[in-house]
Amino acid sequence: MIKRAVVCFILSIGLLFCLSASAWTWTDSDGDGVPDAKDACPETKVGVTVRSNGCGAQVDTDRLCLPTLDEQLYPRTCTQATPLVLNFEFAQAEVMFIQWQVFTRIKRFLQEHDVNLCLLGHTDSVGAEAGNVALSHLRALNVKRILVDDLGFNPDRFQVMGMADTHPVASNDFPEGRAMNRRVELFVEP
């Protein structure tokens, strides 16, 4: 009798596990990275960026206005420059993953406009001048590498320059200011 009760108990647990196993699986029919159980838009097309609910994300379609090296704006119809800066960690030249949103906007701009860009790398004031010159140049080169290797643009469209700490946008006396100064800026070549 006890043996039968144990067998029934084990079978019940097994059946319960089998029935609830589908709740533990990760089924993503449309391949958008959101499980079907939470996907409000289960037929999203491949390659579409989605929000956490599985529906297409609203793409930022605002127009970019970039500064030129001759202190104008491009396109000429712009009245204000769009803040578009790639920031870096202290003493690092690797582009952070979070910066890919900026690259998406740059890509769209370059697809819409047949222009060349000057990529100006900057550092904060910490460290020796020679090291900061090399680091700022390497930052600009890494941005160019992504634009060319990952996004497929012609390398001739980009000029890189390392400015070290000669053009700060904030005070280097405080960590927040130094973080703002570690950057690569984009300028349209006239």
N, C-alpha and C positions, 0 to 999 in steps of 0.2 A: 504494500500500500504506500509506504513512504517512497519507495523507488518510483512508483508511478507518479506521485506528486512532484518529485524532483524532475522527472522527465518532462512532465507537463509545464513546470515552471521554466525549465531551460528552453523548451519549444516556444513558450509564450514570449520570453525575452528575445529569442531569435527572430520571431515574427515581428515583434515590435521594432526591433532594430532594422529589419529589412524594410518595413513600411516607412520608417522615419529616415532611412538613409538618403532618400532623395532631398531631404532638407539640408543634409550635410554636403551634398555635391555642389560643385560650381559649374552650372550649365550656363553658357553664354552663347546663345544661338547666333547672334549677329556679330560677335567678336569685338564688341566695343569696350570690353573690360568691366562691364556691369552685369552681375548675375541676373538671369531671367527673372528670378523671384523679386528683384528690386527694379527691373528695367521698365520704365514707363513708356519707352519707345522701342519695342523689341525688334523692329525692322530697320534700324539705323543702317545706312549704307557704310561700307568699309572705308576707312580713312577719315570719317567725320569725327571731329573733336566733340566729345560729349561731356555733359555735366554729370554729377554723381547719380542722377536719376536715369541716366541712359539717353536723354534727349540731347539733340544738338546744341552745342554751346553757342551763344551769341558771339560772333567774331567781331572784334573791334575794327570797324570799317572807317574810322576817322582818317582824314587825310594827314599825311606827314608833311611838315614844313621844316626843312633842315637848313642850318646856317651854311653859308659858303665861306670860302677862305678870304674872299674880299669883303666880308662883313655884310653881305646881303642875305636874302632868304631865297630858297628854292623849293617849289616853283615860285616865280616872281609874283604870283597873285597872293602869296601868303602875307599876312600882317604880323604874325607872331611865330617864333620857332617852337617846335614841339620838343619838350624835354625828352631826350633819348640818349641815355648814358648806360654803358656797361660797367658795372662796379666789380671790384676784386677784393679778395681777402688780403690781409696784411702779408707782405712779402711773397705773394703768390701771383703766378701768371696764368693759371688755369681758369678757364671760363666756367663760372658756376652754372649748374643745371637750371636754376631759376631764371637765368638770363635768356633762355630760349624764347621767351615771350617777346623780348626785344628783337631777336633774330627773325621772328615771324614777321614783325612789322618792317624790318629792314628789307627782307626778301620781297615783300609786296611792293615796297617803294622802288626797289631796283628793277622789278619786273615792269613797273608802270613808267619808269623814267630811264632813258638811256644816258646816264651820267656816271662819272667817276667819283669815287669817294676818297677822302684823305682820312685815315684812321690815326688819331693822335692819342698815344698812350701817356698816362700820367701816374705819378706816385705821390705818396705823402712825403714829409720832410725827414722821416726817420731813415737813418742809414747814410752811407757814403754816397757822394755824387755819382761816381762811376757806376756803382751798383744800381742806383736809381735810374740812371740813363739806360743801362742794359735791361732792367726790369720793365721799364715803361715801353721800351721798344719791343720786348718779348710779348707783352700784353697785346699790343697792336698787331703783332704778327699772328698771335693765336686767334684773334678775331678774324683776321684775313683768312687764315687757314680754314676756319669754319665756313666762311662765306664762299670759299673756293671749293674745298674738299667735300663739305657736307651739303651745301646748298647749290653747288654747281655753277657759280659765276666765274667769268673769265678773270684770271689773276691780274690782268692788265688794267682792270677797272679800279684797283686799289693801290694807294700809296700809303706806306706806314712811316710813322715818325715817333720817336721816343722823346718826350718833353721833360722827363724826370719830374722834379717838383717845382718847376719854374712858373707854372700857371695854376695856382690853387684856386678852387672855387669856394673854399671855406678855410677857417683858421686851423692851422696844424697844432694849435695849443691844446686841443681837446680831442678825445677819441672819435667823437661823432664827425668832426671836421676832417680828421685824417681819413676816415672811412669814405667820405664824399670825394676826397681828392684822389683816391685810388680808382682810376677809371680809364675808359677809352671813349673818346668823343668822335663823332662822325661829322665831317664837313664835306659839302659838295664842292668839287673843284670847278672853278669858273671856266 
